[in-house]
Amino acid sequence: MYLDLLAALESSWLGHAGRHSAWLYTVANLLHVLGAAFVVGGIAVFDLKVLAEHGKRAWEVGRYATPLAAVGLALQIPTGTLLLAVEARALGVNPAFYVKLAFIALGFVNVALFHARFGTALRAGALPAEARIYAVISLLAWIVVLLAGRMIAYL
């Protein structure tokens, strides 16, 4: 069923448009990289604040970092879909693609758990020491996402 979905995506109008328009593919690729910079940059700044100062006033950084990461995500989803659609049957079974998806999931689960567990403390202006574990996991997860995304082209 998964392979059928990949084949359908690749044969869709989106896959066709991506394969036959150098400009569309190039712009999508550029926006995907820019989106990655926004997502990982926003998240990394917040995580580093949590690590460096034990989360003191991390919510102030989060006020700017979270919208930046959200804009990045809004860029990444449609551009990633287009980039995948161009060669969905090949890219969708690439081991690096699986790693990328797994670490994206880890990053999202980690942020959800962080906010569920420490949301009140974050808004109060200070985080307990164990919040730093989530920041380390987050940084590592998003770095692996970037690495795996680059490795897709080479595997």
N, C-alpha and C positions, 0 to 999 in steps of 0.2 A: 504494500500500500504506500509506504514512504517513497519507494522508487517511482511509483505511478504519479505521486504528487510532484516529485522533482521533474518528471517528464512533462507533466501538464504545465508546470511553471515555465520550463524551458521553451515549450512550443506556444506559449501564450503571446499575446500582443506585446507584453512587456519584454519578454526575452527577445522577440523579433526586433523590437525597437532598439534595444541595447546592443544587439549584434550588428545592426545596420546603420547606426549613427555614431560615428567616432566622437562627435561633440557631446551627445547625450551620455555616452559611457565615460568620457573624460571628465565631464562636469560631475557626474555621479560619484566617480572615484575621488575627485577633489573634495566634494562635500562629505563623503564618507570619512576621509582622513581628518577633515576639519571637525566633524562631529566627534570623532574619537578623541581629538585634542580637547574639545570642550568637556566631554564626559569624564575622561581620565584626569584632565587638569583640574576640573572642579572637585572631583572626588579626592584627588591626591592632596589638594590644598587643605581640605577639611580634615582628612586623615592625619596629615602632618601637624595640624594644629592640635588635634587630640593627642598625638604622640609627644609633641614638644612641650606642651604646657598642661598636660593631664586634662585637657578639655576645658580649661578655664576660658570662658567666653567664646567657646567654639561655635555657639549659636550665631554669633555675629559673622563669623566666616561663612557659616552655613546659609545665611540670608542671601549671600551672593553666589556661593558655590553651587547650591542646589538648583537655582534657576539656570545657571550656566550648564550644568550637567543635563538638565531637562531639555534645553535647546539642543545640546549635542545628541541626545537620544532621539529627539524629533527629526534630526538630520540623518541619523544612522539607520533608523528603521526603513524608510522608503529607499534610501540609496543602497543599503545592504540588500534589500529585496531585488532591486534592479541588477546589482552586480552578480547576485546569485542566479538570477533568471537567465543571464547570458549563457551560462554553462552549468545549469543546475544539476544535471545528471552526473557530471564529473566532480563539481565542487561539493555537492551535497553528500558525497561518500568519502571525501577527503578526511583523513584522520585529524589533520589540524583544524578542520571545520568543526568536528565533533568536540575537540578540546576547547575551541573558542566558545561554542555554545554551552558547554559544561561550566566553564569559568564565568561566563556571563550570568548563568543561573546562580552560581555560587555568590557572585557579587551582589545580585539582587536579593537573595535570601539573607545574606549577611547584613545588608543595609536595613532590611525589614526587621530582622532580629535586633539589630542595634537600636533602632527607633522604638521598637516595642519594649525593649528592656530599659533603655536609658533616656527615652524621650522626655520624661518629667525632669530628670537631672540635667539634661542638656538645656532645657528652657530655664532652669534655675541658675545656670551659669557655671556649673562644675560637674565633672564626670568622675565616677569612681575609677580606680586603677584598672579594673578588669575591662573597661571600655577600650583600653589600648590594644587588647587582643583583637578586637573587631577591626580596629584601624589597620593593624598589620595584615590581617587576612584580606581586608579590602584592597590595600595597596598591592599585595602579591597577586590577588585574583585579577585585578585590572591590568597589571603588567603582563600577566600570562595571556590575557585576552589580546593585547596588542601584539605580543610575540606570535601567538597562534594565528592571528589574522595575517601577519606578514608571511608566515610559513605556508599558508594555503597555496601561495603562488609557486612554492618550491617542492611540494610533495605530490 
